[in-house]
Amino acid sequence: MIMVNGQHIKKYYGAKLVLEDVTFEVHEGERVGLVGRNGSGKSTLISLIAKLSKPDEGQLTIRKDTKIGYLAQIPAAWDDGTVYDVLASGYAELLACKAQMTKLEQEMSDSGTGEKRLEQLLREYSVLQERFQNEGGYELDAKIDAVTTGLLIPREMYERRYGTLSGGEKTKIGLAAQLISKPELLLLDEPTNHLDLQGVQWLESFLNGYDGSCLIVSHDRMFLDQVVTKIIDIEDGEAVTYHSNYSGYVKEKEAQLLQQFAEYQEQQKVIKKMKETIKQLQEWGRVGGNEKFFRRAASMQKALDRMERVKRPVLDPKGAEFQLQLADRSGKRVVEFQGISKSYGDRKLMHEVNGMLLYGEKIMLLGPNGAGKTTLFKLILGTEGQDSGTIDIGARVDIGYLAQQQYPADDKKNVLAYFREAAGMEEGEARSHLARYLFTQGEVFKSVSQLSGGEWTRLRLALLILKKPNLLLLDEPTNHMDIASREALEDALEEFPGTILAISHDRYFINRLANKVWELDRAKLTVYLGAYDEYAEKRKQLRTDESAQPAMVKEAAPVKRNQAAANLHAAVSSKQPNTERLEQQISQFEARLVEMDAELNEKSEQFAVDELAQRWREREQVQEQLNELYTKWMAP
């Protein structure tokens, strides 16, 4: 069944034509990826489907009474509510029902309430309670916790005012709110931009099991490969549909472009031949004074005018030119740190961390959000100090730093003025440089404060590259970039002879560039050789080994206890008529303890902090009860 149907949609923004002739379908249960360059109209199309605006021409129909959830790139404003209010915003009617139930409870508990009024209140309460239960009100908190745990949103954040959050935190909360409400049509605009690798992988799993339809704008190529089954490609104001994941789309589009180019070339030959023939017929008509040649020429011209022209395909569309060069190479030892510790209050980010970065290495720094990756960059830059340990910067090291900034500052200057001031260039030279980064013609007069995330990153990279550093510290460099710009940056970084240390959750980016992975997690730095695939495989193997070893030890322990119990039983059997019942209880508690230990080892990283603490408390209680049984069993 068709969920969304768009036919020949046209949309202007002012005088600019954004969508020219877009036709597409989204069927029930489909997970569709919406791809295209920055500025191609993806966000415009998704906002039309969200009913935030209307097409100027064409027809857009959405199945009647469809519940739509929409996550925009820029977080929506929210009145002065808490994070919990936003998370539960999809259940406004249930929350209103709960509030009314609470009000009735207070009135019923009032000693001054008369008997008749009390009976009326009980009837009203019974109706509300049945509705609240039938619509899943009692499971609402569990639904919220399930999603926030997967996205690593701590419960302590629930009571924070939403307005005090950072842009990235707001986007994450907005994503969680949409997933919790489970709309029939889920519209997600760059949902992975503020998630770490664990969060992205959890989202992949969630969407793969999602019952509704999903339309996802994303430049994360591996995410698209893992999730979507159909691609809608927006290019030159038109839409082309491919029934595959991202990798299949790339191959199919390339084949189609080559076929279209062959058809274009063949048609151009025909057109050229027809034009030559028309010209020749007209010449014969003039020389011989024969009208039939003119009539044939006119007939052929009409056929040429009626011919449907094959559009010349762009086989290699112009992308940004990230020309990375070195002013000077550094020494072999670029950065070395030993025994680094760093804490903020009780929060320990690094504890006696060691590492070395050598010239020419391309290292990716991974780890959960909040693990201290950006802090490590700041320690290397010297903008923050470590609590203990040493950091040595090698000889002739010139650092270029791209910070993770979601949006540009509220700057009144346009792109050209901003770049000229920062780079110290004349207008002509500045415009030439900016053109390499796709800021051409009127684009250079756009206000810096109005730049998209991808445009702002390109502008900052343009300034960074001018400095010709030999060590690049890149904090999420591909965030908000379209796929073409990501690939152009990857090409440049691959050829860069200097040293790179980058924070990224873009697995394609990591696989293409990394020769080593550093993982910062739980205040420790672990080194893995190879790119993302090798890191993921090795990490999986280490987890398996770590969980298997403790499990073997924990399984052996009850056997020893049982043996000890048997020996003691032999010694005191004459004094203990109730040993059989105690032994059964001991066996039950020992088995429960083994199960709890195995679960804690295998799934500890999946639990939220407070849930993990609760499970450890439960384990300790079981251990205490088991110790009491041992004491009773061995008593004379």
C-alpha positions as CSV (number, residue, x, y, z in Angstrom):
1,M,0.0,0.0,0.0
2,I,1.3,3.5,-0.9
3,M,2.0,5.7,2.1
4,V,3.3,8.8,0.2
5,N,2.8,9.7,-3.4
6,G,4.4,12.7,-5.1
7,Q,3.7,13.6,-8.7
8,H,5.6,16.3,-10.6
9,I,6.3,18.4,-7.5
10,K,7.7,21.8,-8.0
11,K,8.9,24.1,-5.2
12,Y,10.4,27.6,-5.1
13,Y,12.2,29.4,-2.3
14,G,11.8,33.0,-3.3
15,A,12.9,33.1,-7.0
16,K,15.1,30.0,-6.6
17,L,13.7,26.8,-8.1
18,V,14.6,24.0,-5.6
19,L,12.5,21.1,-6.8
20,E,11.6,21.1,-10.5
21,D,9.8,17.8,-11.4
22,V,9.9,15.3,-8.5
23,T,7.9,12.1,-8.7
24,F,8.3,9.3,-6.1
25,E,6.4,6.8,-3.9
26,V,7.0,5.5,-0.4
27,H,5.1,2.2,0.4
28,E,4.0,0.9,3.8
29,G,6.8,-0.6,5.8
30,E,9.6,0.7,3.4
31,R,12.9,2.2,4.7
32,V,13.9,4.7,2.1
33,G,17.1,6.7,1.9
34,L,16.9,10.2,0.4
35,V,20.3,11.2,-1.0
36,G,21.7,14.1,-3.0
37,R,24.2,17.0,-2.7
38,N,23.8,19.7,-0.2
39,G,21.3,22.2,-1.5
40,S,19.6,19.7,-3.8
41,G,16.3,19.9,-2.0
42,K,16.3,16.9,0.3
43,S,15.3,18.8,3.4
44,T,12.8,20.8,1.4
45,L,11.1,17.6,0.1
46,I,11.0,16.0,3.6
47,S,9.5,19.2,5.1
48,L,6.8,19.1,2.4
49,I,5.9,15.5,3.4
50,A,5.9,16.7,7.1
51,K,3.2,19.2,6.0
52,L,5.3,22.2,7.1
53,S,4.8,23.7,3.6
54,K,3.0,23.0,0.3
55,P,4.2,22.3,-3.2
56,D,4.0,25.2,-5.6
57,E,3.0,22.8,-8.4
58,G,2.3,19.1,-8.6
59,Q,0.5,16.8,-6.2
60,L,1.6,15.3,-2.9
61,T,-0.7,12.9,-1.2
62,I,-0.2,11.1,2.1
63,R,-2.4,8.2,3.3
64,K,-5.3,9.5,5.3
65,D,-4.9,9.8,9.1
66,T,-1.2,8.8,8.9
67,K,0.7,9.7,12.1
68,I,3.9,11.5,11.0
69,G,7.0,11.9,13.1
70,Y,9.6,14.4,11.9
71,L,13.2,15.0,13.1
72,A,14.6,18.2,11.5
73,Q,18.4,18.9,11.1
74,I,17.9,22.0,13.3
75,P,16.1,21.1,16.5
76,A,12.6,22.5,16.9
77,A,12.1,25.1,19.6
78,W,10.3,23.8,22.7
79,D,8.6,25.9,25.4
80,D,10.1,25.9,28.8
81,G,9.6,22.1,29.4
82,T,11.8,19.3,30.7
83,V,13.6,16.7,28.6
84,Y,11.0,14.2,29.8
85,D,8.3,16.4,28.5
86,V,9.9,16.3,25.0
87,L,10.5,12.5,25.2
88,A,6.8,11.9,26.1
89,S,5.5,14.6,23.7
90,G,4.0,12.0,21.3
91,Y,1.7,10.8,24.1
92,A,0.2,14.2,25.1
93,E,-3.3,12.7,25.4
94,L,-2.1,9.9,27.7
95,L,-0.2,12.5,29.9
96,A,-3.4,14.6,30.1
97,C,-5.3,11.5,31.1
98,K,-2.7,10.8,33.8
99,A,-2.9,14.3,35.1
100,Q,-6.7,14.1,35.3
101,M,-6.4,10.8,37.2
102,T,-4.0,12.5,39.7
103,K,-6.4,15.3,40.2
104,L,-9.3,12.9,40.9
105,E,-7.1,10.9,43.3
106,Q,-6.5,14.1,45.3
107,E,-10.2,15.0,45.4
108,M,-11.2,11.4,46.4
109,S,-8.7,11.5,49.3
110,D,-10.2,14.7,50.6
111,S,-12.1,13.9,53.8
112,G,-14.7,16.6,52.9
113,T,-15.8,14.7,49.8
114,G,-19.4,13.6,50.1
115,E,-20.6,10.0,49.4
116,K,-22.4,10.8,46.1
117,R,-19.5,12.9,44.8
118,L,-17.1,10.1,45.8
119,E,-19.2,7.6,43.7
120,Q,-19.1,10.0,40.8
121,L,-15.4,10.5,41.1
122,L,-14.8,6.7,41.2
123,R,-16.8,6.2,38.0
124,E,-14.8,9.0,36.3
125,Y,-11.6,7.6,37.6
126,S,-12.5,4.0,36.5
127,V,-13.1,5.2,32.9
128,L,-9.8,7.2,32.8
129,Q,-7.9,4.3,34.3
130,E,-9.2,1.8,31.7
131,R,-8.3,4.2,28.9
132,F,-4.9,4.8,30.4
133,Q,-4.2,1.1,30.7
134,N,-5.6,0.2,27.2
135,E,-3.5,2.9,25.5
136,G,-0.3,1.7,27.2
137,G,0.0,4.4,29.8
138,Y,1.5,2.1,32.4
139,E,4.2,1.0,29.9
140,L,5.1,4.5,28.8
141,D,8.1,5.0,31.1
142,A,9.4,1.6,30.0
143,K,9.1,2.6,26.4
144,I,11.0,5.8,27.1
145,D,13.7,4.1,29.0
146,A,14.2,1.4,26.3
147,V,15.0,4.1,23.7
148,T,17.0,6.4,25.8
149,T,19.1,3.5,27.1
150,G,19.9,2.5,23.4
151,L,20.8,6.1,22.6
152,L,22.9,6.5,25.8
153,I,20.7,9.3,27.2
154,P,21.1,9.1,31.0
155,R,18.0,9.2,33.2
156,E,19.5,12.1,35.2
157,M,18.9,14.3,32.1
158,Y,15.1,13.8,32.2
159,E,14.5,16.7,34.6
160,R,16.8,19.1,32.8
161,R,15.2,22.1,31.0
162,Y,15.2,21.3,27.3
163,G,16.2,24.9,26.5
164,T,19.5,24.5,28.4
165,L,20.8,21.7,26.2
166,S,23.4,22.0,23.4
167,G,22.3,21.7,19.8
168,G,23.6,18.1,19.6
169,E,21.8,17.1,22.8
170,K,18.6,18.6,21.5
171,T,18.9,16.6,18.3
172,K,19.5,13.4,20.2
173,I,16.5,14.1,22.5
174,G,14.4,14.9,19.4
175,L,15.4,11.6,17.7
176,A,14.5,9.7,20.9
177,A,11.1,11.4,21.1
178,Q,10.3,10.4,17.5
179,L,11.4,6.8,18.1
180,I,9.4,6.6,21.3
181,S,6.1,7.8,19.7
182,K,6.5,5.2,16.9
183,P,4.6,7.1,14.1
184,E,3.4,5.3,11.0
185,L,5.6,7.5,8.9
186,L,9.0,8.5,10.3
187,L,10.9,11.3,8.7
188,L,14.6,11.6,9.8
189,D,16.9,14.4,8.6
190,E,20.5,13.4,9.3
191,P,19.7,11.3,12.4
192,T,23.3,10.0,13.0
193,N,25.1,13.3,13.1
194,H,25.3,13.4,16.9
195,L,25.5,9.7,17.8
196,D,28.6,7.8,18.6
197,L,29.2,4.4,16.9
198,Q,27.3,2.5,19.6
199,G,24.3,4.8,19.2
200,V,24.4,4.5,15.4
201,Q,24.5,0.7,15.5
202,W,21.6,0.7,18.0
203,L,19.6,3.0,15.7
204,E,20.3,0.6,12.8
205,S,18.9,-2.3,14.8
206,F,15.9,-0.3,15.9
207,L,15.0,0.9,12.4
208,N,15.5,-2.6,10.9
209,G,12.8,-3.9,13.3
210,Y,10.5,-0.8,12.9
211,D,7.0,-1.6,11.7
212,G,6.2,1.8,10.1
213,S,7.6,3.5,7.0
214,C,10.9,5.5,7.2
215,L,12.2,8.2,4.9
216,I,15.8,9.1,5.9
217,V,18.0,11.9,4.7
218,S,21.6,10.7,5.5
219,H,25.1,11.0,4.1
220,D,26.3,8.1,6.3
221,R,27.0,5.5,3.6
222,M,27.3,2.5,5.9
223,F,24.2,3.5,7.8
224,L,22.3,3.6,4.5
225,D,23.7,0.2,3.5
226,Q,22.6,-1.3,6.8
227,V,19.1,0.2,7.0
228,V,17.4,1.2,3.7
229,T,16.1,-1.0,0.9
230,K,15.3,1.9,-1.5
231,I,17.1,5.1,-2.5
232,I,15.5,8.3,-3.9
233,D,18.2,10.4,-5.5
234,I,17.5,14.1,-5.9
235,E,19.6,15.7,-8.6
236,D,19.0,18.8,-10.8
237,G,15.5,19.2,-9.2
238,E,14.3,15.7,-10.2
239,A,14.1,12.4,-8.4
240,V,15.2,9.0,-9.5
241,T,14.3,5.8,-7.5
242,Y,16.7,2.8,-7.1
243,H,15.4,-0.3,-5.4
244,S,18.6,-1.2,-3.4
245,N,20.7,0.0,-0.5
246,Y,23.4,2.6,-1.0
247,S,26.1,0.4,-2.5
248,G,23.7,-1.1,-5.0
249,Y,22.5,2.4,-5.9
250,V,26.0,3.6,-6.6
251,K,26.6,0.7,-9.0
252,E,23.2,1.0,-10.7
253,K,23.5,4.8,-11.1
254,E,26.9,4.5,-12.6
255,A,25.7,1.9,-15.1
256,Q,22.7,4.1,-16.0
257,L,24.9,7.2,-16.5
258,L,27.2,5.3,-18.8
259,Q,24.1,4.0,-20.8
260,Q,22.6,7.5,-20.9
261,F,25.9,9.0,-22.1
262,A,26.1,6.3,-24.8
263,E,22.5,7.2,-25.9
264,Y,23.4,10.9,-25.7
265,Q,26.4,10.5,-28.0
266,E,24.4,8.4,-30.4
267,Q,21.7,10.9,-30.6
268,Q,24.2,13.8,-31.1
269,K,25.5,11.9,-34.1
270,V,22.0,11.6,-35.5
271,I,21.3,15.3,-34.8
272,K,24.5,16.4,-36.4
273,K,23.7,14.3,-39.5
274,M,20.2,15.7,-39.8
275,K,21.5,19.3,-39.5
276,E,24.0,18.7,-42.2
277,T,21.3,17.2,-44.4
278,I,19.0,20.1,-43.8
279,K,21.7,22.5,-44.7
280,Q,22.6,20.6,-47.9
281,L,18.9,20.4,-49.0
282,Q,18.5,24.1,-48.5
283,E,21.6,24.8,-50.5
284,W,20.4,22.5,-53.4
285,G,17.1,24.3,-53.3
286,R,18.8,27.7,-53.7
287,V,21.1,26.5,-56.5
288,G,18.5,24.6,-58.5
289,G,15.5,26.7,-57.6
290,N,13.6,23.6,-56.7
291,E,11.0,24.0,-54.0
292,K,10.8,20.3,-53.1
293,F,14.3,20.5,-51.5
294,F,13.1,23.3,-49.3
295,R,9.9,21.3,-48.4
296,R,12.1,18.3,-47.5
297,A,14.4,20.5,-45.4
298,A,11.4,22.0,-43.6
299,S,9.9,18.6,-42.9
300,M,13.2,17.3,-41.5
301,Q,13.6,20.4,-39.4
302,K,10.1,19.8,-37.9
303,A,11.2,16.2,-37.1
304,L,14.4,17.5,-35.5
305,D,12.4,20.1,-33.4
306,R,10.0,17.3,-32.2
307,M,12.8,15.0,-31.2
308,E,13.0,14.3,-27.4
309,R,16.5,15.2,-26.5
310,V,18.6,12.9,-24.3
311,K,19.9,15.0,-21.4
312,R,23.7,15.0,-21.3
313,P,24.6,13.2,-18.0
314,V,27.3,14.6,-15.7
315,L,29.6,11.7,-15.3
316,D,32.0,13.5,-12.9
317,P,30.1,16.3,-11.1
318,K,32.2,19.1,-9.8
319,G,33.0,18.7,-6.1
320,A,35.0,20.6,-3.6
321,E,38.8,20.6,-4.1
322,F,40.6,20.0,-0.8
323,Q,44.2,20.7,-1.9
324,L,46.2,19.6,1.1
325,Q,49.9,20.6,1.1
326,L,52.7,20.9,3.7
327,A,54.7,24.0,4.4
328,D,57.3,21.8,6.1
329,R,57.4,18.2,7.3
330,S,57.7,17.4,11.0
331,G,60.1,15.1,12.7
332,K,59.3,11.3,12.9
333,R,57.9,11.6,16.5
334,V,54.9,13.9,16.2
335,V,53.1,13.6,19.6
336,E,53.9,11.4,22.6
337,F,52.0,11.4,25.8
338,Q,52.8,9.3,28.9
339,G,50.8,8.7,32.1
340,I,48.1,11.3,31.2
341,S,45.3,11.6,33.7
342,K,42.4,14.0,33.4
343,S,39.2,14.5,35.5
344,Y,36.4,16.9,35.8
345,G,35.3,16.7,39.4
346,D,34.4,13.1,40.1
347,R,34.3,12.3,36.4
348,K,37.5,10.6,35.3
349,L,38.2,10.8,31.5
350,M,41.7,9.5,31.4
351,H,43.8,7.6,33.8
352,E,47.6,7.1,33.1
353,V,47.0,7.0,29.3
354,N,50.0,6.5,27.0
355,G,50.2,7.0,23.2
356,M,52.5,8.0,20.4
357,L,51.7,9.5,17.0
358,L,54.3,9.1,14.3
359,Y,54.8,11.1,11.1
360,G,52.6,10.0,8.2
361,E,50.2,7.9,10.4
362,K,46.5,8.2,9.9
363,I,44.8,7.4,13.2
364,M,41.1,7.4,14.1
365,L,40.1,8.2,17.7
366,L,36.9,6.4,18.7
367,G,34.9,6.0,21.9
368,P,31.5,6.8,23.3
369,N,30.2,10.3,23.5
370,G,31.6,12.0,26.6
371,A,34.6,9.6,26.8
372,G,37.1,12.5,26.5
373,K,38.1,12.4,22.8
374,T,37.8,16.1,22.2
375,T,39.4,16.7,25.6
376,L,42.5,14.7,24.4
377,F,42.6,17.0,21.4
378,K,42.6,20.1,23.7
379,L,45.4,18.6,25.8
380,I,47.5,18.1,22.7
381,L,46.7,21.7,21.6
382,G,47.6,23.0,25.0
383,T,44.3,24.8,25.5
384,E,43.7,22.6,28.6
385,G,46.1,21.0,31.0
386,Q,46.3,17.5,32.2
387,D,46.1,16.6,35.9
388,S,49.2,14.5,35.6
389,G,51.6,13.0,33.0
390,T,53.5,14.6,30.1
391,I,52.7,15.5,26.5
392,D,55.6,16.2,24.1
393,I,55.1,17.8,20.7
394,G,57.8,16.8,18.2
395,A,60.1,19.0,16.2
396,R,58.7,21.2,13.5
397,V,55.1,20.1,14.2
398,D,52.5,22.6,12.8
399,I,49.0,21.7,14.0
400,G,45.8,22.4,12.1
401,Y,42.7,21.9,14.2
402,L,39.1,21.5,12.9
403,A,36.8,21.7,15.9
404,Q,33.4,20.1,16.0
405,Q,31.0,23.0,15.7
406,Q,27.5,22.4,14.7
407,Y,26.5,25.8,13.5
408,P,28.4,29.0,12.6
409,A,28.6,31.9,15.0
410,D,26.0,34.7,14.6
411,D,28.2,36.6,12.3
412,K,26.8,39.4,10.2
413,K,29.6,39.2,7.6
414,N,29.1,37.3,4.3
415,V,31.3,34.4,3.3
416,L,33.6,36.5,1.2
417,A,34.2,39.1,3.8
418,Y,34.6,36.5,6.5
419,F,37.2,34.5,4.4
420,R,39.1,37.6,3.3
421,E,39.5,38.8,6.9
422,A,40.6,35.4,8.2
423,A,42.9,34.6,5.3
424,G,44.2,38.2,4.7
425,M,43.5,38.1,0.9
426,E,42.4,40.5,-1.8
427,E,38.9,39.9,-3.2
428,G,40.0,38.3,-6.5
429,E,42.3,35.7,-4.9
430,A,39.7,35.0,-2.1
431,R,37.0,34.3,-4.6
432,S,39.3,32.0,-6.5
433,H,40.0,30.0,-3.4
434,L,36.3,29.9,-2.3
435,A,35.3,28.6,-5.7
436,R,37.3,25.4,-5.0
437,Y,35.1,24.8,-2.0
438,L,31.9,25.3,-4.0
439,F,31.3,28.9,-2.9
440,T,30.7,30.5,-6.3
441,Q,28.9,33.5,-7.7
442,G,26.1,34.5,-5.3
443,E,27.1,31.9,-2.7
444,V,30.0,34.1,-1.5
445,F,27.6,36.8,-0.5
446,K,25.5,34.5,1.7
447,S,25.6,35.5,5.4
448,V,27.9,33.2,7.5
449,S,25.1,32.8,10.1
450,Q,22.9,31.4,7.4
451,L,25.3,28.7,6.2
452,S,24.3,25.0,6.5
453,G,26.4,22.7,8.6
454,G,28.1,21.3,5.5
455,E,28.8,24.7,4.1
456,W,30.2,25.9,7.4
457,T,32.6,22.9,7.6
458,R,33.7,23.5,4.0
459,L,34.5,27.1,4.8
460,R,36.5,26.2,7.9
461,L,38.4,23.6,6.0
462,A,39.2,26.2,3.3
463,L,40.8,28.4,6.0
464,L,42.6,25.4,7.7
465,I,44.2,24.2,4.5
466,L,45.6,27.6,3.7
467,K,47.9,27.2,6.7
468,K,49.5,24.1,5.3
469,P,49.8,22.2,8.6
470,N,51.6,18.9,8.8
471,L,49.5,17.5,11.7
472,L,45.7,17.6,11.3
473,L,43.4,17.2,14.3
474,L,40.0,16.7,12.9
475,D,36.9,16.5,15.1
476,E,34.0,14.9,13.2
477,P,35.1,16.4,9.8
478,T,32.4,14.8,7.7
479,N,29.4,15.8,9.9
480,H,26.8,17.6,7.7
481,M,28.8,17.1,4.6
482,D,27.1,15.5,1.5
483,I,28.5,12.3,0.1
484,A,30.3,14.0,-2.8
485,S,32.2,16.4,-0.4
486,R,33.0,13.5,1.9
487,E,34.5,11.5,-0.9
488,A,36.5,14.6,-2.1
489,L,37.8,15.1,1.4
490,E,38.7,11.4,1.7
491,D,40.6,11.7,-1.6
492,A,42.6,14.6,-0.3
493,L,43.4,13.1,3.1
494,E,44.4,9.8,1.5
495,E,47.1,11.7,-0.5
496,F,48.1,14.0,2.4
497,P,51.7,13.2,3.3
498,G,51.5,14.5,6.8
499,T,49.9,13.1,10.0
500,I,46.2,12.8,10.8
501,L,44.4,12.2,14.1
502,A,40.7,12.3,13.5
503,I,37.5,11.7,15.6
504,S,34.8,10.2,13.5
505,H,31.8,7.8,13.6
506,D,31.7,7.6,9.8
507,R,32.7,4.0,9.2
508,Y,33.3,4.5,5.5
509,F,35.6,7.4,6.3
510,I,37.5,5.3,8.9
511,N,37.8,2.2,6.6
512,R,39.2,4.3,3.8
513,L,41.8,6.3,5.8
514,A,42.8,4.6,9.0
515,N,45.9,2.5,9.5
516,K,45.4,2.5,13.2
517,V,42.5,3.0,15.6
518,W,42.7,4.4,19.1
519,E,39.7,3.7,21.4
520,L,39.3,5.9,24.4
521,D,36.8,4.3,26.8
522,R,36.5,4.1,30.6
523,A,39.5,6.3,31.0
524,K,41.8,3.9,29.1
525,L,43.3,4.1,25.6
526,T,43.4,0.9,23.5
527,V,45.3,0.6,20.2
528,Y,44.1,-1.5,17.3
529,L,46.0,-2.0,14.0
530,G,44.0,-1.5,10.8
531,A,40.8,0.3,9.9
532,Y,37.3,0.0,11.2
533,D,36.5,-3.5,10.0
534,E,39.7,-4.9,11.7
535,Y,38.9,-2.8,14.9
536,A,35.3,-4.1,15.0
537,E,36.4,-7.7,14.5
538,K,39.2,-7.6,17.1
539,R,37.0,-5.8,19.6
540,K,34.3,-8.4,19.2
541,Q,36.8,-11.2,19.7
542,L,38.2,-9.5,22.9
543,R,34.7,-9.1,24.3
544,T,34.0,-12.8,23.6
545,D,37.3,-13.8,25.3
546,E,36.7,-11.5,28.3
547,S,33.1,-12.8,28.8
548,A,34.1,-16.4,28.3
549,Q,36.9,-16.4,30.8
550,P,35.0,-15.0,33.8
551,A,32.1,-17.2,33.0
552,M,34.3,-20.3,33.2
553,V,35.7,-19.1,36.6
554,K,32.2,-18.3,37.9
555,E,30.9,-21.6,36.8
556,A,33.7,-23.4,38.5
557,A,33.2,-21.6,41.8
558,P,29.8,-23.1,42.6
559,V,31.3,-26.6,41.9
560,K,33.9,-26.0,44.5
561,R,31.3,-24.6,46.9
562,N,29.2,-27.7,46.3
563,Q,32.2,-29.9,47.0
564,A,33.0,-28.1,50.2
565,A,29.4,-28.3,51.2
566,A,29.4,-32.1,50.5
567,N,32.5,-32.5,52.7
568,L,31.0,-30.6,55.5
569,H,27.8,-32.5,55.1
570,A,29.7,-35.7,55.6
571,A,31.2,-34.4,58.8
572,V,28.0,-33.0,60.3
573,S,25.2,-35.1,58.8
574,S,24.4,-36.7,62.1
575,K,23.8,-33.2,63.6
576,Q,21.8,-31.8,60.7
577,P,18.4,-33.4,60.0
578,N,17.4,-30.5,57.6
579,T,20.5,-30.5,55.4
580,E,18.6,-31.7,52.3
581,R,16.3,-28.7,52.2
582,L,19.3,-26.3,52.8
583,E,21.3,-28.0,50.0
584,Q,18.4,-27.4,47.6
585,Q,18.2,-23.8,48.5
586,I,22.0,-23.4,48.2
587,S,21.9,-24.9,44.7
588,Q,19.1,-22.6,43.6
589,F,21.0,-19.5,44.8
590,E,24.2,-20.7,43.3
591,A,22.5,-21.2,39.9
592,R,20.9,-17.7,40.2
593,L,24.3,-16.2,40.9
594,V,25.9,-17.8,37.9
595,E,23.1,-16.4,35.7
596,M,23.5,-12.9,37.1
597,D,27.3,-13.0,36.6
598,A,27.0,-14.2,33.0
599,E,24.4,-11.4,32.2
600,L,26.5,-8.7,33.8
601,N,29.6,-9.8,31.8
602,E,27.8,-10.1,28.5
603,K,25.5,-7.2,28.6
604,S,27.0,-4.6,31.0
605,E,27.6,-2.1,28.2
606,Q,24.0,-2.2,27.2
607,F,22.7,-1.1,30.6
608,A,22.3,2.5,31.6
609,V,24.5,3.5,34.6
610,D,21.7,3.5,37.1
611,E,20.3,0.1,35.8
612,L,23.8,-1.4,36.0
613,A,24.2,-0.2,39.6
614,Q,20.8,-1.7,40.5
615,R,21.8,-5.1,39.0
616,W,25.0,-5.2,41.0
617,R,23.0,-4.4,44.2
618,E,20.7,-7.3,43.3
619,R,23.7,-9.6,42.8
620,E,25.1,-8.6,46.2
621,Q,21.8,-9.3,47.9
622,V,21.7,-12.8,46.3
623,Q,25.3,-13.4,47.5
624,E,24.5,-12.3,51.1
625,Q,21.5,-14.7,51.1
626,L,23.7,-17.5,49.9
627,N,26.3,-16.8,52.6
628,E,23.6,-17.0,55.2
629,L,22.5,-20.4,53.9
630,Y,26.1,-21.6,54.1
631,T,26.3,-20.4,57.7
632,K,23.1,-22.2,58.6
633,W,24.2,-25.4,56.7
634,M,27.6,-25.5,58.5
635,A,26.2,-24.7,62.0
636,P,26.6,-27.5,64.6
